[in-house]
């Protein structure tokens, strides 16, 4: 049970059906960029709430459901976002709605975020706001960092041009229903780095006829780890984690000719991340030169820092207080990354956390599951944020 009981502006009479929808989405997850059935399921379900418009093909499989106020031209446009995609993780839960897609599951709670926006649609249908319009954005491909940017490049979305943007993320182990807010940087910037070192293959009996990049690979890993050992070089927390390394193919008769090193770079400040990126590539060049190796590299899954405006953060905090919810202010940004930063970089907005319980498994763990009792709480909070902006 929730330790808090926010006062819903109106009841959600079809909450059981929305919970069933969440279970269906959980059972049928789809990976980033492939969320076709998820998108269609949601669009069909939302029709019962008679949105004024559904804008399709936003960044691929994404779409937006628009609910106009009684005087839509008299007020601003407020956008709330949920994510469509799941993760490539084999689920370990055993319940009636366990994922049927082997190796794919909703281990970040995006199924719950989607259901929360559906709950908001139910409230908006029953009690339309006075002015402006509310946009419910269902965004693809958050997990690989491609979705928000793709949506922003879509002309149909550019016509929506929201004045305010908001999103939440469920957060274990925060107490159930507790709201975590922070002005300025809320979530870290991050990027993935793939480095290929190229030597020359030879027979394992004749290593002198080849060029094995193994020593270079080992030294590069150590050089990467050393870059963040002294944090005095950076303004704030800066991390580099080597997440994968491979030397040649599995063949005892072959002296390998290539190596791969993959790392995740992360920082609270974008300037720190940019500096770390430069230092990492300089390390690659030095190692390649020392061992006479050729190299190439690729940046992937880049997430900007998610930075909240003071005004939008104040709307979230006040709305939570209006509903009697417990609110805490984060002293530091969270370490994980979120592509919602693309939206808050362009629009006045805020990203915040909503506690999903201290006894729940952590995000991205194989046994995680979004708590159904959080759906009406998140929907009520979203509605109160919209109401405070659009019902002056």
Secondary structure, 3 states (H helix, E strand, C coil): CCCCCCCCCCCCCCHHHHHHHHHHHHHCCCCCCCCHHHHHHHHHHHHHHCCCEEEEEECCCEEEEEEECCEHHHCCEEEEEEECCCECCCCCCCCCCCCCCCCCECCCCHHHHHHHHHHHHHHHHHCCCCECEEEEEEECCCCCCCHHHHHHCCHHHHHHCCCEEEEEEEECCCCCCCEEECCEEEECEEEEEEEEEECECEEHHHHHHCECCHHHHHHHHHHHHHHCCCHHHCCCCEEEEEEEEEECCCCCCEECCEEEEEEEEEECCHHHHHHHHHHHHHHHHHHHHHCCCEEEEEEEEEECCEEECHHHHHHHHHHHHHCCCCEEECCCCECCCCCCHHHHHHCEEEEEEEECCCCCCCCCCCCCCCCHHHHHHHHHHHHHHHHHHHCC
